[in-house]
Amino acid sequence: MNIIAITPGEPAGIGPELLLQLCQQRQAHQLVAIGDPKLLQQRAQQLQLPIDLIPFDPSAPASANRAGQLYCQAEPLAAPVTAGQLNSRNAHYVLACLDQAIDGCLAGQFDAMVTGPVHKGVINDAGISFSGHTEYLQQRCKVDKVVMMLACRELRVALATTHLPLKEVAAAISPNSLRRVLEILIADLKRDFGLQRPRILVAGLNPHAGEGGHLGREELNIIEPLLKQFDRHQAELIGPLPADTLFTPKYLDHCDAVLAMYHDQGLPVLKYLGFGRAANITLGLPIIRSSVDHGTALELAGTGRAELGSLNTAVEYACLMARARQANQTN
């Protein structure tokens, strides 16, 4: 049985209530909320959801959540919360919850962490430089590189570059950076997904994968030579492929993951297939982290209309990856 830490994210958003909705059903693992118990009780009362909050005891044996039950590791809010109304005074609280989950995972207290949606703007309004969960985790875990991968039942898409203006993407794709992305992607597909020889489709950067150099030379000068350097016994890398035909059954039916060169090359397809039931996974960390694929949805907070699918998927992936990593360590 795994112990999964969950940070509900922005307290005024839908994260707390999604977690409360999730815990209305019996869980196969022990889910531990990192947050303010008063906030969770308040939101539960607002939505008329029964909840039994149990203080988490890391020295006690793991125990699966029964229906209506949630373990909680307390982190106090700085200011009262009204659903749907941001308050920058709680920005440090959001990061403190993350820190508790990260530190617990690094110490082996938790097997994985799942993050609810945060509001980057209100954190920055509090005077804190924060560009997102992924970058924060990379810094806190002291790793040189991480890779963002979104996954749903039908598809996994990793990104060579993430939140960059389009005009900066080509310059960011160098042999060294692309090699590091592929190394992380291959290693974590093996370690955390149990794929012995992952089959990865690699997209080209330019239309028609450069059309033999007529529409750009990144494929000829960077991507293709680099793919040839990888050991074929470790992974099967196919590409560079034109992105407009890569995402078709002919290719996707026979692959384990896709590597897209930039954010809006790969994620629109995945979100078309699985929005609301996909998870965001950070590869390259010493810990396991998955997240929802949506934002804080302030307009839905406190209404009970938020969809639970993505949080369900994020928890499922966290448990799946934790089991695979544990099995890998015992072999």
C-alpha positions as CSV (number, residue, x, y, z in Angstrom):
1,M,0.0,0.0,0.0
2,N,1.3,3.4,-0.9
3,I,1.1,6.7,1.0
4,I,0.3,9.6,-1.3
5,A,0.6,13.2,-0.3
6,I,-1.9,15.6,-1.9
7,T,-1.5,19.4,-1.9
8,P,-4.9,21.0,-2.7
9,G,-3.2,24.0,-4.3
10,E,-4.9,27.5,-4.3
11,P,-7.2,27.5,-1.3
12,A,-9.8,29.7,-3.0
13,G,-9.9,27.4,-6.1
14,I,-11.5,24.0,-6.8
15,G,-8.5,21.9,-5.4
16,P,-9.8,21.5,-1.9
17,E,-13.3,20.4,-3.0
18,L,-12.0,18.0,-5.6
19,L,-10.0,16.3,-2.9
20,L,-13.0,16.1,-0.6
21,Q,-15.1,14.7,-3.5
22,L,-12.4,12.1,-4.2
23,C,-12.5,10.9,-0.6
24,Q,-16.2,10.2,-0.7
25,Q,-15.2,6.9,-2.2
26,R,-13.0,4.3,-0.6
27,Q,-9.4,4.5,-1.7
28,A,-7.0,1.6,-2.2
29,H,-4.1,3.7,-0.7
30,Q,-3.6,6.2,2.0
31,L,-4.2,9.7,0.8
32,V,-2.8,12.5,3.0
33,A,-3.9,16.1,2.5
34,I,-1.3,18.7,3.2
35,G,-3.2,21.8,4.2
36,D,-5.4,23.5,6.7
37,P,-8.0,21.2,8.3
38,K,-10.2,24.2,9.0
39,L,-10.3,25.0,5.3
40,L,-11.2,21.4,4.4
41,Q,-14.0,21.3,7.0
42,Q,-15.3,24.7,5.9
43,R,-15.5,23.6,2.2
44,A,-17.0,20.3,3.2
45,Q,-19.8,22.0,5.1
46,Q,-20.3,24.4,2.2
47,L,-20.8,21.5,-0.2
48,Q,-22.6,19.3,2.3
49,L,-20.0,16.6,2.0
50,P,-19.3,14.3,5.1
51,I,-15.7,14.1,5.9
52,D,-13.7,12.6,8.8
53,L,-10.3,14.3,9.0
54,I,-7.7,12.2,10.7
55,P,-4.3,13.7,11.8
56,F,-1.6,11.9,9.8
57,D,0.8,9.9,11.9
58,P,3.9,9.0,9.9
59,S,5.0,6.4,12.5
60,A,1.7,4.4,12.2
61,P,1.2,1.6,9.6
62,A,-0.3,2.8,6.3
63,S,-4.0,2.6,6.2
64,A,-6.3,3.0,3.2
65,N,-8.9,5.7,3.3
66,R,-12.4,4.6,4.0
67,A,-15.3,6.4,2.3
68,G,-15.7,9.9,3.8
69,Q,-12.3,9.7,5.4
70,L,-9.2,11.8,4.8
71,Y,-5.8,11.9,6.5
72,C,-4.4,15.4,7.0
73,Q,-1.0,16.8,7.8
74,A,-1.7,20.3,9.0
75,E,-0.4,23.6,7.5
76,P,-2.2,26.7,8.8
77,L,-3.6,29.3,6.5
78,A,-2.4,32.9,6.8
79,A,-5.8,34.4,6.2
80,P,-9.4,33.2,6.0
81,V,-10.6,31.9,2.6
82,T,-13.7,32.6,0.6
83,A,-14.2,30.2,-2.3
84,G,-13.5,32.0,-5.6
85,Q,-11.7,35.0,-4.1
86,L,-7.9,35.1,-4.3
87,N,-5.9,36.5,-1.4
88,S,-2.2,37.0,-1.8
89,R,-1.7,36.7,1.9
90,N,-2.1,32.9,1.4
91,A,0.6,32.6,-1.2
92,H,3.2,31.5,1.3
93,Y,0.8,28.9,2.6
94,V,0.5,27.3,-0.9
95,L,4.3,27.0,-1.1
96,A,4.5,25.7,2.5
97,C,2.1,22.9,1.6
98,L,4.3,22.0,-1.4
99,D,7.4,22.1,0.8
100,Q,5.9,19.6,3.3
101,A,5.0,17.2,0.5
102,I,8.4,17.5,-1.2
103,D,10.3,17.0,2.1
104,G,8.1,14.1,3.0
105,C,8.7,12.4,-0.3
106,L,12.5,13.0,-0.1
107,A,12.5,11.6,3.4
108,G,10.6,8.5,2.3
109,Q,7.6,9.4,4.4
110,F,5.4,9.6,1.3
111,D,5.7,7.3,-1.8
112,A,4.5,10.1,-4.2
113,M,2.9,13.5,-4.3
114,V,-0.1,14.8,-6.2
115,T,-0.5,18.5,-6.7
116,G,-3.8,20.5,-7.1
117,P,-3.9,23.6,-9.2
118,V,-2.2,26.8,-8.1
119,H,-2.6,30.4,-9.2
120,K,0.8,31.7,-10.4
121,G,-0.4,35.3,-10.6
122,V,-1.5,35.6,-6.9
123,I,1.8,34.0,-5.8
124,N,3.7,36.5,-7.8
125,D,1.5,39.3,-6.5
126,A,2.8,38.3,-3.0
127,G,6.3,39.2,-4.2
128,I,7.4,35.6,-4.7
129,S,9.1,34.6,-7.9
130,F,7.2,31.5,-9.1
131,S,6.8,30.3,-12.6
132,G,5.1,27.0,-11.8
133,H,5.1,23.6,-10.0
134,T,7.6,22.0,-12.4
135,E,10.3,24.7,-12.0
136,Y,9.7,24.8,-8.2
137,L,10.1,21.1,-7.8
138,Q,13.3,21.1,-9.9
139,Q,14.8,23.8,-7.7
140,R,13.7,22.1,-4.4
141,C,14.9,18.7,-5.5
142,K,18.2,20.1,-6.8
143,V,18.2,18.4,-10.2
144,D,19.7,19.8,-13.4
145,K,16.8,19.1,-15.7
146,V,13.2,18.0,-15.5
147,V,10.8,17.0,-18.3
148,M,7.1,17.7,-18.4
149,M,4.9,14.8,-19.6
150,L,1.1,14.8,-19.9
151,A,-0.6,11.4,-20.0
152,C,-4.1,10.0,-20.4
153,R,-5.2,6.5,-21.2
154,E,-4.6,6.8,-24.9
155,L,-1.4,8.9,-25.1
156,R,1.7,10.2,-23.3
157,V,3.3,13.4,-24.6
158,A,6.6,14.7,-23.3
159,L,7.9,18.2,-24.2
160,A,11.4,19.2,-25.3
161,T,10.6,22.8,-24.3
162,T,7.8,24.0,-22.1
163,H,6.6,27.6,-21.4
164,L,8.6,29.5,-24.0
165,P,7.5,32.1,-26.6
166,L,7.4,30.5,-30.0
167,K,10.1,32.7,-31.3
168,E,12.5,31.3,-28.7
169,V,11.8,27.6,-29.3
170,A,14.3,26.9,-32.1
171,A,17.2,28.4,-30.2
172,A,16.3,26.3,-27.1
173,I,16.6,23.0,-29.0
174,S,20.3,22.2,-28.9
175,P,21.9,18.8,-29.1
176,N,22.8,18.9,-25.4
177,S,19.3,19.9,-24.2
178,L,17.5,17.5,-26.5
179,R,19.9,14.7,-25.4
180,R,19.2,15.4,-21.8
181,V,15.4,15.4,-22.3
182,L,15.6,12.0,-24.1
183,E,17.8,10.5,-21.4
184,I,15.3,11.5,-18.7
185,L,12.3,10.4,-20.8
186,I,13.8,6.9,-21.5
187,A,15.0,6.4,-18.0
188,D,11.7,7.3,-16.3
189,L,9.6,5.3,-18.8
190,K,11.7,2.3,-17.8
191,R,11.8,3.0,-14.1
192,D,8.3,4.3,-13.4
193,F,6.2,2.7,-16.2
194,G,7.9,-0.7,-16.5
195,L,8.8,-0.3,-20.2
196,Q,11.9,-2.3,-20.9
197,R,12.5,-0.8,-24.4
198,P,10.2,2.2,-24.8
199,R,9.1,3.2,-28.3
200,I,9.2,6.9,-28.6
201,L,8.0,9.0,-31.6
202,V,10.0,12.2,-31.9
203,A,8.4,15.1,-33.7
204,G,10.3,17.4,-36.0
205,L,10.4,21.1,-35.2
206,N,9.4,22.5,-38.6
207,P,6.4,21.8,-40.9
208,H,6.8,18.5,-42.7
209,A,9.8,17.9,-40.4
210,G,11.8,20.4,-42.4
211,E,11.0,19.0,-45.9
212,G,14.5,17.9,-46.4
213,G,16.0,21.2,-45.3
214,H,13.7,23.4,-47.4
215,L,11.5,24.4,-44.4
216,G,14.3,24.5,-41.8
217,R,17.4,22.5,-40.9
218,E,16.9,21.7,-37.2
219,E,15.8,18.1,-38.2
220,L,18.9,17.5,-40.4
221,N,21.5,19.3,-38.1
222,I,20.2,18.4,-34.6
223,I,17.4,16.0,-34.2
224,E,18.2,13.2,-36.7
225,P,21.9,13.0,-35.8
226,L,21.1,13.0,-32.1
227,L,18.6,10.1,-32.4
228,K,21.2,8.0,-34.1
229,Q,23.5,8.3,-31.1
230,F,21.1,6.4,-28.7
231,D,21.5,2.7,-28.1
232,R,18.8,0.9,-30.0
233,H,18.7,-1.8,-27.4
234,Q,17.7,0.7,-24.7
235,A,14.9,2.5,-26.6
236,E,13.4,2.7,-30.1
237,L,13.4,6.3,-31.3
238,I,11.4,7.0,-34.4
239,G,11.8,10.4,-36.1
240,P,12.0,13.2,-36.7
241,L,8.4,12.8,-37.9
242,P,6.0,15.6,-39.2
243,A,3.8,16.5,-36.3
244,D,0.7,16.8,-38.6
245,T,0.8,13.1,-39.4
246,L,2.6,11.7,-36.2
247,F,-0.6,12.0,-34.2
248,T,-2.5,9.5,-36.3
249,P,-3.4,5.9,-35.4
250,K,-0.8,4.6,-37.9
251,Y,1.9,5.8,-35.5
252,L,0.2,6.2,-32.1
253,D,-1.1,2.6,-32.0
254,H,2.4,1.4,-31.8
255,C,4.2,3.8,-29.5
256,D,4.8,4.3,-25.7
257,A,5.2,8.1,-25.8
258,V,5.6,11.1,-28.1
259,L,8.3,13.7,-27.7
260,A,7.0,17.1,-29.0
261,M,9.4,20.0,-29.6
262,Y,7.2,22.6,-28.0
263,H,4.2,23.1,-25.8
264,D,1.5,23.7,-28.4
265,Q,2.8,21.1,-30.8
266,G,1.9,18.2,-28.6
267,L,-0.5,19.2,-25.9
268,P,-3.5,20.3,-28.0
269,V,-3.8,16.7,-29.3
270,L,-3.5,15.2,-25.9
271,K,-6.0,17.6,-24.4
272,Y,-8.4,16.9,-27.2
273,L,-8.2,13.2,-26.5
274,G,-8.2,13.4,-22.7
275,F,-8.9,16.8,-21.2
276,G,-10.3,16.4,-17.7
277,R,-9.0,12.9,-17.4
278,A,-5.3,13.5,-18.0
279,A,-2.4,14.0,-15.6
280,N,0.7,16.2,-15.7
281,I,3.8,14.2,-14.6
282,T,7.2,15.6,-13.8
283,L,10.0,13.3,-15.0
284,G,13.7,13.6,-13.9
285,L,13.0,14.0,-10.1
286,P,14.2,11.8,-7.3
287,I,10.5,11.7,-6.2
288,I,7.2,11.0,-7.9
289,R,5.0,13.9,-8.7
290,S,1.8,14.0,-10.8
291,S,-0.8,16.8,-11.1
292,V,-4.2,17.7,-12.5
293,D,-4.3,19.0,-16.1
294,H,-6.4,22.1,-15.3
295,G,-6.4,25.4,-13.4
296,T,-7.9,26.7,-10.3
297,A,-11.4,27.4,-11.9
298,L,-12.2,30.1,-9.4
299,E,-15.7,30.5,-11.0
300,L,-16.6,26.9,-10.0
301,A,-15.1,27.0,-6.5
302,G,-17.7,26.2,-3.9
303,T,-20.4,25.2,-6.3
304,G,-19.7,21.4,-6.3
305,R,-19.7,21.4,-10.2
306,A,-16.0,20.8,-10.6
307,E,-15.1,17.6,-12.5
308,L,-13.1,15.0,-10.6
309,G,-11.6,13.1,-13.5
310,S,-8.2,14.7,-13.7
311,L,-7.5,14.4,-10.0
312,N,-8.5,10.7,-10.1
313,T,-6.1,10.1,-13.0
314,A,-3.3,12.0,-11.2
315,V,-3.7,9.8,-8.1
316,E,-3.9,6.6,-10.3
317,Y,-0.6,7.5,-12.0
318,A,1.1,8.4,-8.8
319,C,0.2,5.0,-7.4
320,L,1.1,3.2,-10.6
321,M,4.5,4.9,-10.7
322,A,5.2,4.3,-7.0
323,R,4.5,0.5,-7.4
324,A,6.7,0.4,-10.5
325,R,9.6,2.2,-8.8
326,Q,9.3,0.0,-5.7
327,A,9.3,-3.1,-7.9
328,N,12.4,-1.8,-9.8
329,Q,14.2,-1.2,-6.5
330,T,13.6,-4.8,-5.3
331,N,14.8,-6.4,-8.6
